Amino acid sequence: MDTPPPPFEALADLTKDPGTLERAKLLTDALNAVPDLQKWLRQLRQQDVLALHEAGMSYTDIAPHLGVKPERASGIARGASRSTNPGGSGRRTKAPGPAEPDGP
């Protein structure tokens, strides 16, 4: 694969200058930031599902557009994550709510 999959085409600059320490460092930084990216994307999706539901759309109507069942759409709105706790209890975790803005 020469280019990143949609919607990550903007990362294509990371394909420049193969075999350099600079690129290796940029790729390492990008890989290390993936969990933060996932967290941010989940928060944005949660906000959208909440807004759609508050506007009158049912989870049954929302779900097919996300490729999930209505119960999962409801869970997304609540911030429920499908990942398990790092401690291994197997219980679902709740994703944090929208990020608080930084200080003044």
C-alpha positions in Angstrom: 0.0 0.0 0.0 1.6 3.3 -1.1 -1.0 5.7 0.2 -3.0 5.6 3.4 -6.6 4.5 3.3 -9.4 7.1 3.2 -9.9 9.3 5.3 -6.2 9.5 6.2 -4.8 10.7 2.8 -3.4 13.7 4.7 -0.8 11.4 6.2 0.6 10.6 2.8 3.5 13.0 3.5 4.8 10.3 5.9 5.6 8.2 2.8 8.3 10.7 1.7 12.0 10.2 2.3 12.1 6.5 3.0 15.1 5.1 4.9 15.7 8.2 7.0 15.8 8.7 10.7 13.5 11.7 10.4 10.8 9.6 8.7 11.3 6.7 11.2 10.8 9.2 14.0 7.7 10.7 12.4 6.2 7.3 11.8 7.0 6.3 15.4 5.3 9.5 16.7 2.3 8.8 14.5 1.9 5.2 15.7 2.2 6.3 19.3 -0.5 8.9 18.8 -3.1 6.3 17.4 -4.8 5.8 20.8 -5.3 9.5 21.2 -6.7 9.7 17.6 -9.1 6.9 18.4 -10.2 8.5 21.6 -10.8 11.8 19.8 -12.7 10.1 17.0 -14.9 8.2 19.5 -15.7 11.4 21.3 -16.7 13.1 18.0 -18.9 10.1 17.0 -20.5 10.1 20.4 -21.4 13.8 20.1 -22.9 13.2 16.7 -25.0 10.2 17.8 -26.2 12.2 20.8 -27.1 15.2 18.6 -28.9 13.0 16.1 -30.9 11.2 18.8 -31.7 14.5 20.6 -33.0 15.8 17.2 -35.5 12.9 17.1 -33.7 10.2 15.2 -34.0 6.8 16.9 -31.1 4.5 17.6 -32.8 2.0 15.2 -32.5 4.6 12.4 -29.0 5.6 13.3 -27.6 2.1 13.7 -27.5 1.0 10.0 -25.6 4.1 9.0 -22.9 3.2 11.5 -22.9 -0.5 10.7 -24.0 -1.5 14.2 -27.1 -2.7 16.0 -29.4 -0.2 17.7 -28.1 -1.4 21.1 -24.6 -0.4 20.1 -25.7 3.0 18.8 -27.3 3.6 22.2 -24.0 2.5 23.8 -22.1 4.9 21.6 -24.3 7.7 22.7 -23.7 6.8 26.4 -20.0 6.7 25.8 -19.7 2.9 26.4 -16.6 1.4 24.9 -16.3 -2.1 23.4 -12.8 -2.4 24.8 -12.2 -4.2 28.1 -10.6 -2.8 31.2 -6.8 -3.1 31.2 -7.1 -5.1 34.5 -8.7 -7.9 32.6 -12.1 -8.0 34.3 -13.8 -8.3 31.0 -16.3 -5.6 31.8 -17.0 -2.9 29.4 -15.5 0.5 30.1 -17.1 3.9 29.7 -15.3 6.2 27.3 -14.6 9.7 28.7 -17.0 12.4 27.7 -16.1 15.3 25.5 -12.7 16.8 26.3 -12.6 19.8 28.5 -11.0 22.9 26.9 -7.5 23.7 28.1 -7.0 26.4 30.7 -7.1 30.2 30.0 
